[in-house]
Amino acid sequence: MRNPLNKKVTSLTSSGIRRFFEIAAMIEDVISLGVGEPDFDTPWHVREEAITKLRQGSTFYSPNAGLYDLRVGIADFNKRKYQLDYDPKDEIIVTVGCSEGIDLALRTMIDNGDEVIVLDPSYVSYIPTITLAGGVPVLISLDEKEKFRLTPEKLEAAITPKTKMVIISYPNNPTGAIMEKEDLEKIAEVIKKHDIFVLSDEIYSELTYTDTPHYSIANIEGMKERTIVLNGFSKAFAMTGWRLGYALGPAIVINEMIKIHQYTVIAPSTVGQYAGIVAISDCDDEIEYMRTSYNQRRRYLLSMFESMNLECFEPEGAFYVFLNIKKFGLSSNDFCERLLREHKLAIVPGSAFGEGGEGFVRISYAYSIEELQEAMNRLKIFIDTI
């Protein structure tokens, strides 16, 4: 019998996060700080809009690019928040979460053999999605001493004649790092010099904890036409299960992304899109409340790590801490597995995010203070015994 499977698919490995939480699911009374999901409910008035639309029977297909009113809301939000100027008619597509945007952008822009630069460590979906699009991932190792930021020197060294794109993701998962305007301007110069493109994953753009708000590389002169900006509703609006995201970019790229989109998913949930209109136009107070709560939890974890004499880079965005565990002489996987089996605390091995994550563990603070307190008690008992 012929092999029924696609070689690209069989070459992929399962997510290290998935494997680890399959183990955790078999253990009772586990506290998990592993999931990258807000612990807040979707704001009530957003849910109420969805209920109203369901009652009205507004459950038909939307345009492939998404409801026009939602695209207008997305354009207004990004203009107001980040000074990004995109035309809702042909420079915005509504996607099934930010994840579909990654896939669409890569399949639209990457030919077989094109190299795509990826930061290491980084979000687990980038490398598999590049591979499925026919591209070749090229990794740049990030350094804790450089605040896990991409430097122009490292980018320059990674570029070859085959390089087509670099994926940047700030605020960053898993490190919590951010890039400031001055950093991005230096990166933009290298990108323009080599005539390559950027996929900028900005899903955590509303979750920063410095005095300076998030800045997008697409704002830099000469970068809008070579950048696809990805964002969505999951993190800032506590809408993970709604699967609603969007991509901003040049019309020539967005129109081609829509081709793939219309033949695969057609459009996101229409009811979810109606809820998205309310969320993106009327949730500033809720976003600020969640951001303040995350910041309090972030500060609590950092103070606890300091009291335990643990070395920890201070995250300035998203809702993760990337804790350095190298002094214990254990691999990140062994550290997490022992912590899980011996003390029933689940966190994510840094190696799940690439080789550059070895020696670190990712801890999410999208959990209540009470859960974080109990988790820190268990962590302290563990590190006192190894």
LINVENZI-V506460 format. One record per residue. N is the residue number from 1. RES is the residue in three letters. BURIAL is b if it has 16 or more other ideal C-beta (glycine too) atoms within 10 Angstrom, else e. Layout:
# LINVENZI-V506460
N/RES/BURIAL
N/RES/BURIAL
This chain:
# LINVENZI-V506460
1/MET/e
2/ARG/e
3/ASN/e
4/PRO/e
5/LEU/e
6/ASN/e
7/LYS/e
8/LYS/e
9/VAL/e
10/THR/e
11/SER/e
12/LEU/e
13/THR/e
14/SER/e
15/SER/e
16/GLY/b
17/ILE/b
18/ARG/e
19/ARG/e
20/PHE/b
21/PHE/b
22/GLU/e
23/ILE/e
24/ALA/b
25/ALA/e
26/MET/e
27/ILE/e
28/GLU/e
29/ASP/e
30/VAL/b
31/ILE/b
32/SER/b
33/LEU/b
34/GLY/b
35/VAL/e
36/GLY/b
37/GLU/e
38/PRO/b
39/ASP/b
40/PHE/e
41/ASP/e
42/THR/b
43/PRO/b
44/TRP/e
45/HIS/e
46/VAL/b
47/ARG/b
48/GLU/e
49/GLU/b
50/ALA/b
51/ILE/e
52/THR/e
53/LYS/b
54/LEU/e
55/ARG/e
56/GLN/e
57/GLY/e
58/SER/e
59/THR/e
60/PHE/e
61/TYR/e
62/SER/b
63/PRO/b
64/ASN/b
65/ALA/b
66/GLY/b
67/LEU/b
68/TYR/e
69/ASP/e
70/LEU/b
71/ARG/b
72/VAL/b
73/GLY/b
74/ILE/b
75/ALA/b
76/ASP/e
77/PHE/b
78/ASN/b
79/LYS/e
80/ARG/e
81/LYS/b
82/TYR/b
83/GLN/e
84/LEU/b
85/ASP/e
86/TYR/b
87/ASP/e
88/PRO/b
89/LYS/e
90/ASP/e
91/GLU/b
92/ILE/b
93/ILE/b
94/VAL/b
95/THR/b
96/VAL/b
97/GLY/b
98/CYS/b
99/SER/b
100/GLU/b
101/GLY/b
102/ILE/b
103/ASP/b
104/LEU/b
105/ALA/b
106/LEU/b
107/ARG/b
108/THR/b
109/MET/b
110/ILE/b
111/ASP/e
112/ASN/e
113/GLY/e
114/ASP/b
115/GLU/b
116/VAL/b
117/ILE/b
118/VAL/b
119/LEU/b
120/ASP/b
121/PRO/b
122/SER/b
123/TYR/b
124/VAL/b
125/SER/e
126/TYR/b
127/ILE/b
128/PRO/b
129/THR/b
130/ILE/b
131/THR/b
132/LEU/b
133/ALA/b
134/GLY/e
135/GLY/b
136/VAL/b
137/PRO/b
138/VAL/b
139/LEU/b
140/ILE/b
141/SER/e
142/LEU/b
143/ASP/e
144/GLU/b
145/LYS/e
146/GLU/e
147/LYS/b
148/PHE/b
149/ARG/b
150/LEU/b
151/THR/b
152/PRO/b
153/GLU/e
154/LYS/b
155/LEU/b
156/GLU/e
157/ALA/e
158/ALA/b
159/ILE/b
160/THR/e
161/PRO/e
162/LYS/e
163/THR/b
164/LYS/b
165/MET/b
166/VAL/b
167/ILE/b
168/ILE/b
169/SER/b
170/TYR/b
171/PRO/b
172/ASN/b
173/ASN/b
174/PRO/b
175/THR/b
176/GLY/b
177/ALA/b
178/ILE/b
179/MET/b
180/GLU/e
181/LYS/e
182/GLU/e
183/ASP/b
184/LEU/b
185/GLU/b
186/LYS/e
187/ILE/b
188/ALA/b
189/GLU/e
190/VAL/b
191/ILE/b
192/LYS/e
193/LYS/e
194/HIS/e
195/ASP/e
196/ILE/b
197/PHE/b
198/VAL/b
199/LEU/b
200/SER/b
201/ASP/b
202/GLU/b
203/ILE/b
204/TYR/b
205/SER/b
206/GLU/b
207/LEU/b
208/THR/b
209/TYR/b
210/THR/e
211/ASP/e
212/THR/e
213/PRO/e
214/HIS/b
215/TYR/b
216/SER/b
217/ILE/b
218/ALA/b
219/ASN/b
220/ILE/b
221/GLU/e
222/GLY/e
223/MET/b
224/LYS/b
225/GLU/e
226/ARG/b
227/THR/b
228/ILE/b
229/VAL/b
230/LEU/b
231/ASN/b
232/GLY/b
233/PHE/b
234/SER/b
235/LYS/b
236/ALA/b
237/PHE/b
238/ALA/b
239/MET/b
240/THR/b
241/GLY/e
242/TRP/b
243/ARG/b
244/LEU/b
245/GLY/b
246/TYR/b
247/ALA/b
248/LEU/b
249/GLY/b
250/PRO/b
251/ALA/e
252/ILE/e
253/VAL/b
254/ILE/b
255/ASN/e
256/GLU/b
257/MET/b
258/ILE/b
259/LYS/e
260/ILE/e
261/HIS/b
262/GLN/e
263/TYR/e
264/THR/e
265/VAL/e
266/ILE/e
267/ALA/b
268/PRO/b
269/SER/b
270/THR/b
271/VAL/b
272/GLY/b
273/GLN/b
274/TYR/b
275/ALA/b
276/GLY/b
277/ILE/b
278/VAL/b
279/ALA/b
280/ILE/b
281/SER/b
282/ASP/e
283/CYS/b
284/ASP/e
285/ASP/e
286/GLU/b
287/ILE/b
288/GLU/e
289/TYR/e
290/MET/b
291/ARG/b
292/THR/e
293/SER/b
294/TYR/b
295/ASN/e
296/GLN/e
297/ARG/b
298/ARG/b
299/ARG/e
300/TYR/e
301/LEU/b
302/LEU/b
303/SER/e
304/MET/b
305/PHE/b
306/GLU/e
307/SER/e
308/MET/e
309/ASN/e
310/LEU/b
311/GLU/e
312/CYS/b
313/PHE/b
314/GLU/e
315/PRO/b
316/GLU/b
317/GLY/b
318/ALA/b
319/PHE/b
320/TYR/b
321/VAL/b
322/PHE/b
323/LEU/b
324/ASN/b
325/ILE/b
326/LYS/e
327/LYS/e
328/PHE/b
329/GLY/e
330/LEU/b
331/SER/e
332/SER/b
333/ASN/b
334/ASP/e
335/PHE/b
336/CYS/b
337/GLU/b
338/ARG/e
339/LEU/b
340/LEU/b
341/ARG/e
342/GLU/e
343/HIS/b
344/LYS/b
345/LEU/b
346/ALA/b
347/ILE/b
348/VAL/b
349/PRO/b
350/GLY/b
351/SER/b
352/ALA/b
353/PHE/b
354/GLY/b
355/GLU/e
356/GLY/b
357/GLY/b
358/GLU/b
359/GLY/b
360/PHE/b
361/VAL/b
362/ARG/b
363/ILE/b
364/SER/b
365/TYR/b
366/ALA/b
367/TYR/b
368/SER/e
369/ILE/e
370/GLU/e
371/GLU/b
372/LEU/b
373/GLN/e
374/GLU/e
375/ALA/b
376/MET/b
377/ASN/e
378/ARG/e
379/LEU/b
380/LYS/e
381/ILE/e
382/PHE/b
383/ILE/b
384/ASP/e
385/THR/e
386/ILE/e
